[in-house]
Amino acid sequence: MEEKLKALCDKITQDGQARLKASKLDCEANLNNAVAHYHVAKKYTRVDTGTSGRYMVVNETGEIFGIKAYGVIHTGHFYGTLDTINAYFWGDYKAVKIGGVK
């Protein structure tokens, strides 16, 4: 699970920084705030970018959800699992499913 969480954070960071560079918003502060990291808890793992909460991963299943508030899962915003991270573009405000990939 640790390797998959690291891969998710790396993908979020890469996609976010690529979007910033394409938009010419790639100053050092913005690039640093696009770096993702995670915090494992008993039931969920929180995935943050910079100092903001972004996603929650269910430890038991690997499902990825959005958040309602920091540390509060939003089950209505589903973004696949840790095994399907490449089916999404993670560089925008929320993950967007890439067309044609299942």
VOMI-845677 format. One record per residue: residue in three letters; y, z, x of N, C-alpha, C in turn. Coordinates in steps of 0.001 Angstrom, whole numbers, plus 524288, in hexadecimal, padded with zeros to 5 digits. Layout:
! VOMI-845677
<type->ALA | npy->Y | npz->Z | npx->X | capy->Y | capz->Z | capx->X | cpy->Y | cpz->Z | cpx->X>
...
This chain:
! VOMI-845677
<type->MET | npy->7FB4A | npz->80000 | npx->8033E | capy->80000 | capz->80000 | capx->80000 | cpy->804EA | cpz->80000 | cpx->80361>
<type->GLU | npy->804C4 | npz->802D2 | npx->807BF | capy->80960 | capz->80315 | capx->80B2F | cpy->80AE5 | cpz->7FDAA | cpx->80D2A>
<type->GLU | npy->806FC | npz->7FA7A | npx->80E95 | capy->8081C | capz->7F538 | capx->8108B | cpy->80A9A | cpz->7F1D7 | cpx->80C4E>
<type->LYS | npy->808AD | npz->7F25E | npx->8077D | capy->80AD0 | capz->7EF4C | capx->80328 | cpy->8105A | cpz->7F105 | cpx->801D5>
<type->LEU | npy->81175 | npz->7F615 | npx->80224 | capy->816C6 | capz->7F800 | capx->80130 | cpy->81A77 | cpz->7F60D | cpx->80569>
<type->LYS | npy->818A8 | npz->7F610 | npx->80A39 | capy->81BDC | capz->7F40F | capx->80E83 | cpy->81CE5 | cpz->7EE37 | cpx->80DC1>
<type->ALA | npy->818E5 | npz->7EB51 | npx->80C14 | capy->81990 | capz->7E5B5 | capx->80B19 | cpy->81D83 | cpz->7E4CA | cpx->806B5>
<type->LEU | npy->81D56 | npz->7E7FF | npx->80297 | capy->82120 | capz->7E78C | capx->7FE51 | cpy->826A6 | cpz->7E891 | cpx->8005D>
<type->CYS | npy->82758 | npz->7ECAC | npx->80357 | capy->82C8B | capz->7EDE6 | capx->80574 | cpy->82E7A | cpz->7E998 | cpx->80912>
<type->ASP | npy->82B02 | npz->7E76F | npx->80C45 | capy->82C84 | capz->7E325 | capx->80FBC | cpy->82E29 | cpz->7DE5D | cpx->80C8F>
<type->LYS | npy->82B5A | npz->7DD38 | npx->8085D | capy->82C9D | capz->7D8B3 | capx->8050B | cpy->831DA | cpz->7D97C | cpx->80246>
<type->ILE | npy->832C6 | npz->7DE2F | npx->80039 | capy->837BF | capz->7DF59 | capx->7FDA8 | cpy->83C3B | cpz->7DEC7 | cpx->8018C>
<type->THR | npy->83B7D | npz->7E0D3 | npx->8063E | capy->83F85 | capz->7E07F | capx->80A4F | cpy->84090 | cpz->7DAD4 | cpx->80BD3>
<type->GLN | npy->83C73 | npz->7D7CF | npx->80CDC | capy->83D13 | capz->7D257 | capx->80E76 | cpy->83FC7 | cpz->7CF1E | cpx->80A3B>
<type->ASP | npy->83DFB | npz->7CFA0 | npx->8055D | capy->84055 | capz->7CC97 | capx->80119 | cpy->845FE | cpz->7CE31 | cpx->80026>
<type->GLY | npy->84716 | npz->7D33D | npx->8005C | capy->84C68 | capz->7D51D | capx->7FF7F | cpy->85022 | cpz->7D34F | cpx->803B7>
<type->GLN | npy->84E77 | npz->7D3B3 | npx->80899 | capy->851D7 | capz->7D200 | capx->80CE2 | cpy->8528B | cpz->7CC14 | cpx->80CE6>
<type->ALA | npy->84E7C | npz->7C92A | npx->80B6D | capy->84EF8 | capz->7C377 | capx->80B1C | cpy->852F6 | cpz->7C1F0 | cpx->806EA>
<type->ARG | npy->852D1 | npz->7C4A1 | npx->80266 | capy->8569D | capz->7C37A | capx->7FE41 | cpy->85C25 | cpz->7C4B5 | cpx->8000E>
<type->LEU | npy->85CD2 | npz->7C90A | npx->802D5 | capy->86208 | capz->7CA72 | capx->804CF | cpy->86404 | cpz->7C65D | cpx->808AA>
<type->LYS | npy->860A0 | npz->7C47D | npx->80C10 | capy->86236 | capz->7C084 | capx->80FE2 | cpy->86397 | cpz->7BB68 | cpx->80D29>
<type->ALA | npy->86089 | npz->7B9E6 | npx->80940 | capy->86198 | capz->7B50F | capx->80661 | cpy->866B8 | cpz->7B56A | cpx->80365>
<type->SER | npy->8681E | npz->7BA18 | npx->801A3 | capy->86CFA | capz->7BAE8 | capx->7FEBF | cpy->87199 | cpz->7BC21 | cpx->80250>
<type->LYS | npy->870A0 | npz->7BC1F | npx->8075C | capy->8749C | capz->7BD68 | capx->80B55 | cpy->876D5 | cpz->7C2E5 | cpx->80A84>
<type->LEU | npy->8735E | npz->7C685 | npx->80909 | capy->874CC | capz->7CC03 | capx->8085E | cpy->871D9 | cpz->7CF64 | cpx->80C55>
<type->ASP | npy->870B2 | npz->7CD15 | npx->810CF | capy->86D2D | capz->7CF8F | capx->8148D | cpy->86FF0 | cpz->7D2D2 | cpx->818BB>
<type->CYS | npy->8739F | npz->7D614 | npx->8170E | capy->875FA | capz->7D9B7 | capx->81AC6 | cpy->871ED | cpz->7DDF9 | cpx->81BFE>
<type->GLU | npy->872C9 | npz->7E0D5 | npx->8201C | capy->86F07 | capz->7E4C2 | capx->821E2 | cpy->86DDB | cpz->7E8DA | cpx->81DB0>
<type->ALA | npy->871DE | npz->7EAA9 | npx->81AE9 | capy->87119 | capz->7EEA8 | capx->816DF | cpy->86D9B | cpz->7ECAA | cpx->8127E>
<type->ASN | npy->86E7C | npz->7E7DA | npx->810AD | capy->86B3C | capz->7E5A7 | capx->80C87 | cpy->8659F | cpz->7E4D8 | cpx->80E51>
<type->LEU | npy->864F3 | npz->7E2E8 | npx->81310 | capy->85FA9 | capz->7E218 | capx->8150F | cpy->85CBE | cpz->7E746 | cpx->8159B>
<type->ASN | npy->85F73 | npz->7EB58 | npx->81750 | capy->85CFA | capz->7F07D | capx->817C6 | cpy->85B83 | cpz->7F2B6 | cpx->81271>
<type->ASN | npy->85EB9 | npz->7F1C3 | npx->80E79 | capy->85D8F | capz->7F3AF | capx->8093A | cpy->85925 | cpz->7F0A7 | cpx->80696>
<type->ALA | npy->857AE | npz->7EC3C | npx->808B8 | capy->85369 | capz->7E928 | capx->80685 | cpy->84E18 | cpz->7EAC9 | cpx->808AE>
<type->VAL | npy->84E0A | npz->7EE60 | npx->80C5A | capy->84918 | capz->7F023 | capx->80EAD | cpy->8464C | cpz->7F3CB | cpx->80ADD>
<type->ALA | npy->84176 | npz->7F27C | npx->80998 | capy->83E5A | capz->7F58E | capx->805E1 | cpy->83AFD | cpz->7F98F | cpx->808C8>
<type->HIS | npy->83A25 | npz->7FDF5 | npx->80640 | capy->836A2 | capz->80202 | capx->80847 | cpy->83437 | cpz->804D3 | cpx->8039A>
<type->TYR | npy->8300D | npz->807BD | npx->80494 | capy->82D55 | capz->80A37 | capx->80035 | cpy->82C62 | cpz->80FFC | cpx->80130>
<type->HIS | npy->82B87 | npz->812CF | npx->7FCD6 | capy->82A71 | capz->8186A | capx->7FCEE | cpy->825C5 | cpz->81966 | cpx->7F95A>
<type->VAL | npy->8217F | npz->81B33 | npx->7FB96 | capy->81CC2 | capz->81C28 | capx->7F88A | cpy->81D05 | cpz->82193 | cpx->7F617>
<type->ALA | npy->81BF3 | npz->821D6 | npx->7F0FB | capy->81B8C | capz->826C9 | capx->7EE2A | cpy->81614 | cpz->8270C | cpx->7EBD0>
<type->LYS | npy->8151F | npz->82AF8 | npx->7E89F | capy->80FEB | capz->82BD6 | capx->7E684 | cpy->80E0A | cpz->8274C | cpx->7E314>
<type->LYS | npy->81135 | npz->825A5 | npx->7DF51 | capy->80FA0 | capz->821A9 | capx->7DB8B | cpy->811F0 | cpz->81C46 | cpx->7DCAE>
<type->TYR | npy->816C6 | npz->81C26 | npx->7DE93 | capy->8198C | capz->8173F | capx->7DF89 | cpy->81BB1 | cpz->81712 | cpx->7E512>
<type->THR | npy->81C91 | npz->8124A | npx->7E6E3 | capy->81F5A | capz->81170 | capx->7EBC6 | cpy->82485 | cpz->80EE2 | cpx->7EA6C>
<type->ARG | npy->828CE | npz->81127 | npx->7EC44 | capy->82E00 | capz->80EF8 | capx->7EB56 | cpy->82F49 | cpz->80B17 | cpx->7EFB0>
<type->VAL | npy->83130 | npz->80691 | npx->7EE38 | capy->832E9 | capz->802A6 | capx->7F1FD | cpy->838CC | cpz->80236 | cpx->7F174>
<type->ASP | npy->83B90 | npz->80340 | npx->7F5B2 | capy->84147 | capz->8033F | capx->7F5BD | cpy->84347 | cpz->7FEED | cpx->7F94E>
<type->THR | npy->847F5 | npz->7FCFA | npx->7F827 | capy->84AC4 | capz->7F996 | capx->7FBC9 | cpy->84FE3 | cpz->7FC52 | cpx->7FD04>
<type->GLY | npy->850F1 | npz->7FD03 | npx->801F3 | capy->85584 | capz->8000B | capx->8037E | cpy->854F4 | cpz->8058F | cpx->80160>
<type->THR | npy->858B5 | npz->80748 | npx->7FE4D | capy->85880 | capz->80C83 | capx->7FBFB | cpy->85758 | cpz->80C53 | cpx->7F625>
<type->SER | npy->855DC | npz->807B9 | npx->7F425 | capy->854FE | capz->8070F | capx->7EE8C | cpy->84F37 | cpz->8067B | cpx->7ED44>
<type->GLY | npy->84D96 | npz->808D6 | npx->7E8F5 | capy->84851 | capz->80811 | capx->7E70A | cpy->847C1 | cpz->80299 | cpx->7E4D7>
<type->ARG | npy->84334 | npz->8002F | npx->7E59B | capy->8428C | capz->7FAD1 | capx->7E3E1 | cpy->83D9C | cpz->7FA0D | cpx->7E093>
<type->TYR | npy->8392B | npz->7FBBD | npx->7E297 | capy->8342F | capz->7FAF6 | capx->7DFEB | cpy->830E4 | cpz->7FFE8 | cpx->7E050>
<type->MET | npy->82CE9 | npz->80031 | npx->7DCE2 | capy->8291A | capz->80471 | capx->7DD1D | cpy->823B2 | cpz->801F4 | cpx->7DD06>
<type->VAL | npy->82045 | npz->803E8 | npx->7E05D | capy->81AEE | capz->801F5 | capx->7E0AD | cpy->8174B | cpz->80647 | cpx->7DED0>
<type->VAL | npy->813CB | npz->804F5 | npx->7DB3A | capy->80FE7 | capz->808B1 | capx->7D95E | cpy->80BC7 | cpz->80931 | cpx->7DDAA>
<type->ASN | npy->80B2B | npz->80DCA | npx->7DFDA | capy->80793 | capz->80E88 | capx->7E442 | cpy->801F3 | cpz->80D30 | cpx->7E2DE>
<type->GLU | npy->80054 | npz->80E58 | npx->7DE26 | capy->7FAE5 | capz->80D88 | capx->7DC8F | cpy->7F985 | cpz->807C5 | cpx->7DBF3>
<type->THR | npy->7FD2C | npz->80498 | npx->7DA08 | capy->7FC03 | capz->7FF20 | capx->7D8C4 | cpy->7FEC8 | cpz->7FB25 | cpx->7DC3D>
<type->GLY | npy->80307 | npz->7FCA0 | npx->7DECA | capy->80615 | capz->7F8F8 | capx->7E1E2 | cpy->809D3 | cpz->7F5B2 | cpx->7DEAC>
<type->GLU | npy->80A7B | npz->7F6EE | npx->7D9A5 | capy->80E21 | capz->7F411 | capx->7D656 | cpy->813BD | cpz->7F56B | cpx->7D7D9>
<type->ILE | npy->81725 | npz->7F17C | npx->7D7A2 | capy->81C98 | capz->7F220 | capx->7D926 | cpy->82004 | cpz->7F1B9 | cpx->7D448>
<type->PHE | npy->82365 | npz->7F596 | npx->7D38A | capy->826F0 | capz->7F5B9 | capx->7CF0E | cpy->82C87 | cpz->7F691 | cpx->7D0F1>
<type->GLY | npy->83043 | npz->7F562 | npx->7CD8B | capy->835AF | capz->7F6A9 | capx->7CE84 | cpy->8368C | cpz->7FC72 | cpx->7CD74>
<type->ILE | npy->83B6D | npz->7FE1C | npx->7CDCE | capy->83CB8 | capz->80394 | capx->7CCC7 | cpy->840E4 | cpz->803F0 | cpx->7C893>
<type->LYS | npy->840C5 | npz->80839 | npx->7C5A8 | capy->844E3 | capz->8096C | capx->7C1D8 | cpy->84932 | cpz->80C85 | cpx->7C481>
<type->ALA | npy->8479D | npz->81035 | npx->7C79D | capy->84B16 | capz->81378 | capx->7CABA | cpy->847FB | cpz->814D7 | cpx->7CFA1>
<type->TYR | npy->84A80 | npz->81706 | npx->7D37B | capy->847C4 | capz->81810 | capx->7D85A | cpy->84308 | cpz->81B91 | cpx->7D758>
<type->GLY | npy->83E71 | npz->81999 | npx->7D8A7 | capy->839A6 | capz->81C93 | capx->7D7EE | cpy->83751 | cpz->81C42 | cpx->7D27D>
<type->VAL | npy->839A4 | npz->81903 | npx->7CF01 | capy->837B3 | capz->81881 | capx->7C9A7 | cpy->835E9 | cpz->812E0 | cpx->7C8E1>
<type->ILE | npy->830DF | npz->81236 | npx->7C7F9 | capy->82E94 | capz->80CFF | capx->7C77B | cpy->8303C | cpz->80A62 | cpx->7C25B>
<type->HIS | npy->830D5 | npz->80536 | npx->7C285 | capy->83219 | capz->80217 | capx->7BDDF | cpy->82D8B | cpz->7FE56 | cpx->7BD01>
<type->THR | npy->829EF | npz->7FFD9 | npx->7B99E | capy->82533 | capz->7FCBC | capx->7B8D5 | cpy->82644 | cpz->7F781 | cpx->7B630>
<type->GLY | npy->82AE3 | npz->7F6C7 | npx->7B413 | capy->82C51 | capz->7F1C2 | capx->7B1BF | cpy->82DC5 | cpz->7EDA3 | cpx->7B5C2>
<type->HIS | npy->82EAA | npz->7EF2F | npx->7BA90 | capy->83003 | capz->7EB86 | capx->7BEC0 | cpy->82B80 | cpz->7EB6E | cpx->7C2AB>
<type->PHE | npy->827EB | npz->7E7D1 | npx->7C1E8 | capy->8232D | capz->7E761 | capx->7C50D | cpy->823C3 | cpz->7E2F1 | cpx->7C8F7>
<type->TYR | npy->8226A | npz->7E3FA | npx->7CDE3 | capy->822FA | capz->7E01F | capx->7D20E | cpy->81DDD | cpz->7DF51 | cpx->7D506>
<type->GLY | npy->81990 | npz->7DEEA | npx->7D244 | capy->81492 | capz->7DDD5 | capx->7D4BF | cpy->81245 | cpz->7E29B | cpx->7D769>
<type->THR | npy->80F06 | npz->7E190 | npx->7DB47 | capy->80C74 | capz->7E5BF | capx->7DE30 | cpy->80D6C | cpz->7E4F7 | cpx->7E3FE>
<type->LEU | npy->80B94 | npz->7E8A0 | npx->7E70E | capy->80C1D | capz->7E824 | capx->7ECBA | cpy->80917 | cpz->7E376 | cpx->7EEDB>
<type->ASP | npy->8055F | npz->7E177 | npx->7EBD0 | capy->8025F | capz->7DCE2 | capx->7ED77 | cpy->80507 | cpz->7D7C0 | cpx->7EC04>
<type->THR | npy->8091D | npz->7D7F0 | npx->7E8B1 | capy->80BA6 | capz->7D31B | capx->7E6EB | cpy->81168 | cpz->7D2D9 | cpx->7E87E>
<type->ILE | npy->812E3 | npz->7D56C | npx->7ECB6 | capy->81877 | capz->7D595 | capx->7EE22 | cpy->81AA1 | cpz->7D036 | cpx->7EF88>
<type->ASN | npy->8174E | npz->7CCAC | npx->7F165 | capy->81936 | capz->7C77A | capx->7F2DB | cpy->81A44 | cpz->7C3FA | cpx->7EE2B>
<type->ALA | npy->818F2 | npz->7C5C3 | npx->7E981 | capy->81A05 | capz->7C2C5 | capx->7E4BA | cpy->81F8E | cpz->7C3C4 | cpx->7E2C3>
<type->TYR | npy->8228A | npz->7C70A | npx->7E586 | capy->827CE | capz->7C87E | capx->7E3DF | cpy->82BAF | cpz->7C7AE | cpx->7E851>
<type->PHE | npy->8308F | npz->7C680 | npx->7E6CC | capy->834E8 | capz->7C68A | capx->7EA7C | cpy->837AA | cpz->7CBC0 | cpx->7E9C5>
<type->TRP | npy->837FF | npz->7CED9 | npx->7EDEB | capy->839EF | capz->7D436 | capx->7EDAB | cpy->83F92 | cpz->7D4BB | cpx->7EF73>
<type->GLY | npy->84251 | npz->7D070 | npx->7F056 | capy->84781 | capz->7D0BA | capx->7F29D | cpy->84BF7 | cpz->7D18E | cpx->7EED0>
<type->ASP | npy->84B17 | npz->7D0E0 | npx->7E9C8 | capy->84F37 | capz->7D1B2 | capx->7E5F4 | cpy->84F51 | cpz->7D763 | cpx->7E433>
<type->TYR | npy->8529D | npz->7D87B | npx->7E052 | capy->85312 | capz->7DDD0 | capx->7DE4F | cpy->84DD7 | cpz->7DFDE | cpx->7DC71>
<type->LYS | npy->84AC6 | npz->7DC71 | npx->7DA02 | capy->84573 | capz->7DDD1 | capx->7D885 | cpy->841E8 | cpz->7D951 | cpx->7DA33>
<type->ALA | npy->83CE9 | npz->7DA71 | npx->7DAB0 | capy->8392A | capz->7D66D | capx->7DC52 | cpy->838C7 | cpz->7D221 | cpx->7D831>
<type->VAL | npy->8381D | npz->7CD56 | npx->7D9FF | capy->837AE | capz->7C8CF | capx->7D686 | cpy->8329E | cpz->7C5FC | cpx->7D7CF>
<type->LYS | npy->82F76 | npz->7C4FF | npx->7D3C9 | capy->82A89 | capz->7C242 | capx->7D49A | cpy->82BA2 | cpz->7BCA7 | cpx->7D64B>
<type->ILE | npy->828D7 | npz->7BB01 | npx->7DA4F | capy->8296B | capz->7B5B6 | capx->7DC5A | cpy->82634 | cpz->7B210 | cpx->7D8EC>
<type->GLY | npy->82889 | npz->7ADD3 | npx->7D72B | capy->825E0 | capz->7AA2B | capx->7D3B2 | cpy->82110 | cpz->7A7C4 | cpx->7D621>
<type->GLY | npy->81CF7 | npz->7A751 | npx->7D306 | capy->81830 | capz->7A4D1 | capx->7D4C1 | cpy->8146D | cpz->7A853 | cpx->7D7B2>
<type->VAL | npy->81614 | npz->7ACF3 | npx->7D957 | capy->8129E | capz->7B07B | capx->7DC34 | cpy->81076 | cpz->7B478 | cpx->7D866>
<type->LYS | npy->80B5F | npz->7B53B | npx->7D88B | capy->808EE | capz->7B910 | capx->7D506 | cpy->8061B | cpz->7BD2F | cpx->7D80B>
